[in-house]
Amino acid sequence: MDTRKILVAIDLSEITSTVIGVAISLAKKTGLALSLIHIKQIKSSPDVEQQLKTINDEIVGLQQLPCSYIIKTGSVFNEIAREASNPEYSLLIIGTHGFKGLREVMFGADILRLLKVMPVPVFTVQKGYVLPANGMDKILFPVASHTSFHLILEATVKFATWFNAEVHLYSIEKPNMPWTQQLIDNITLAETTFEKENVKFIRINEKLFSFSIGYSKQTLQYAQNIQAGLIAIMSSPAKEHIYFADGDKEQMITNKLLIPVLSTSNYMLAG
């Protein structure tokens, strides 16, 4: 049994209720305890601690879940990453306001920059998302050519196991762009791992039909077609896609379908 905790980053803005709702649902599903973290800013309300305590007490009292809270001061990027590096955490939940989020709101347009420095898998949600009562039965897992691909693979296996979900191992084939050996090896690794861990999966390879530079438009179209409950990606770019990867990833993280995104970063290799 995994006895570690879920770290829950909240900025006490309007997205907080969404993040807390998801955290409660995941805690009940996984049996993991919750730990709330808030990073105080210059414009923070003077009653921050009372707000955190109220949320914490409701989770403990009404939801009957183990929960605690932490308040830090400093850089959002540094402080959340520092806390998440504690081995007692196995997952971080965070909310994004998307591209329209104001910069002074903690998790606005810089969400990808934040995800890239996280030492644990991150579950990112948007305002209004509610984890369905039946969980997530389909996970869209775009294959990637990262040498650290095993990190997102391991995280995806964990979610697939928790929710008994079917994983769609997905790729897009571009004309005149042969696959690297690393990509081929990663596909094999994923298939072997899913079989070993008894994770249901299907292999999907589509020909490119979108005229966009990257892969996000076609990937999100497929996600909509299958009604995916989760998209799993690396937050760090693959070497051969570095010139468009960040824009692609931002499109997926802030997708209009409100599908949550599970991500891992290369920073996990240092842990």
C-alpha positions, 0 to 999 in steps of 0.5 A, a space after each residue: 500500500 502506498 502510504 505517501 501523500 498528495 500535495 495540493 497547491 491552492 492559490 485561494 482564487 476562484 479555481 480553489 474549489 475545483 482543485 479541492 474537489 478533485 483532491 478529495 475525489 482522488 484521496 478517496 479513490 487512492 487512500 492517500 492523505 492530503 497536504 495543502 500548500 499555499 504560497 503567500 504573495 504580496 497581494 495575499 489576503 491577511 487572513 490566509 491562514 484562517 482560510 487554509 484552516 477552514 478548508 483543512 477542517 472541512 476536509 478532515 471533518 466533513 470528508 473524513 480524510 487525513 489532511 494538513 496544510 502548509 503556508 510558505 512565502 517566496 517564489 511559487 516555482 521554488 517553494 512548491 518544487 522544494 516541498 514536492 521534493 519531499 519523498 512523502 509525496 507521490 503526486 501534486 494536484 494543481 489548477 490552471 487559469 489558462 491563457 486568460 489567467 492574470 499574471 498576478 494570479 498564482 497559476 496563470 499563464 506560467 503553468 507550463 514553466 511550473 510543471 517543468 520544475 516539478 519533481 513528482 507527477 502533476 495532475 493539472 485541472 481547469 476551473 469547472 472540472 469535476 472528476 466523474 463518479 465513475 472515474 476516468 475509463 480512458 487515458 490518452 497517452 501520446 507516445 514520445 521520444 524522450 529518454 525519460 519517457 519511463 517517468 510518464 509511463 510509470 505515472 500513467 500505469 498508476 492512474 490506469 490501475 487506480 481507475 481500471 482505465 483503458 490506455 490509448 497508446 497514441 501516435 501521429 505519423 507525419 509524412 517524410 518524418 521517420 521515427 527515431 529509434 528512441 520513439 520506437 523503443 518507447 513504444 515497445 517499452 510502453 506495450 511491454 509495461 502495460 502487458 506486464 502490469 495488466 493494464 488494458 491498452 490499445 495501440 493507435 497510430 494516425 496519419 497526420 491530417 491536421 495542418 498545424 505545426 505541432 500535434 496538439 490539434 489532432 491529439 485533442 480531436 482524438 481525445 474528444 472522439 474517445 471522450 478521454 478522461 485524462 491526457 498524459 504527457 511529458 512537460 519537458 520537450 522532446 529534442 526533435 520537437 523543441 521549436 514547437 513543443 511548448 506551444 503544443 503542451 500549453 494547448 493540451 494543458 489548457 484544452 477547451 474540453 477541460 480534460 485534466 492532464 497528467 505530466 512528469 518532468 525531467 526534474 524527477 530524474 534528480 530525485 
